[in-house]
Each structure stands twice: as C-alpha cells, then as structure tokens.
C-alpha cells in the first residue's frame, strides 16, 4: 500500500501520532523540563493538532469515495 492512497496516508499518520504520543508521555512523566524540552513539547502539540485535522479530512474523503462506489480499506 503506498502512502499516496487514503489508507496508506492514514496508516502513516497513525504511526506518526503514536510516536508523538509516546514522546508526550515521556515528557509528562518528568517533573522538571528545560526550555528546549518545553519548546519540543509545544512543537509536538502543534504536530498532533495538524495530524488529527488531516485524519479528519481523510475520513471525510474516504466516506465520500465510499458513497461513490470506491472501496477504502484501512
């Protein structure tokens, strides 16, 4: 499955999200943070928001295609 298909892109975004969430868990498990760690945390938060929005868009696109006779598998 290539990353250009809806299912391929969705799968890649889910993997990326999983890695970001693991990094967030590690960040939250520590009591104090450096300025660099705080900046990385903010960057991850932004990336997660972008990924979630893209996943929403892909689901809508898949639903439209399934309504037009195309088949989508995740």
C-alpha positions in Angstrom: 0.0 0.0 0.0 1.5 3.3 -1.0 1.4 6.5 1.1 -0.5 8.3 -1.6 -3.7 6.3 -1.1 -6.1 7.4 1.7 -5.5 4.2 3.6 -1.7 4.5 3.3 -1.7 8.1 4.4 -4.0 7.3 7.3 -1.7 4.5 8.4 1.4 6.7 8.2 -0.4 9.5 10.2 -1.4 7.0 12.9 2.2 5.8 13.2 3.4 9.4 13.5 0.8 10.2 16.1 1.8 7.1 18.1 5.4 8.3 18.2 4.4 11.8 19.2 2.1 10.5 22.0 5.0 8.3 23.3 7.2 11.4 23.4 4.5 13.3 25.2 4.0 10.5 27.8 7.8 10.7 28.5 7.6 14.5 28.7 4.7 14.3 31.2 6.4 11.7 33.3 9.2 14.1 34.2 8.8 16.7 36.9 11.0 19.5 35.5 11.8 20.5 32.0 14.4 22.5 30.2 13.5 25.3 27.8 14.4 23.0 24.9 12.1 20.3 26.3 9.3 22.8 26.7 9.7 24.0 23.1 9.7 20.4 21.8 6.5 19.8 23.8 4.8 22.8 22.1 6.0 21.7 18.7 4.6 18.1 19.3 1.3 19.6 20.4 1.1 21.5 17.1 2.0 18.5 15.1 -0.6 16.4 16.9 -3.3 19.0 16.1 -2.2 19.0 12.4 -2.3 15.2 12.2 -5.7 15.0 13.8 -7.1 17.5 11.4 -5.6 15.7 8.4 -7.0 12.4 9.7 -10.5 14.0 9.9 -10.1 15.2 6.4 -9.0 11.8 5.2 -12.0 10.1 6.9 -14.4 12.6 5.2 -12.7 12.0 1.8 -13.0 8.2 2.3 -16.6 8.5 3.2 -17.3 10.5 0.0 -15.4 7.9 -2.1 -17.3 5.0 -0.5 -20.5 6.8 -1.4 -19.4 6.9 -5.0 -18.7 3.2 -5.3 -15.0 3.3 -4.4 -13.7 0.9 -1.8 -11.4 2.0 1.0 -9.6 -0.3 3.4 -7.7 0.8 6.5 
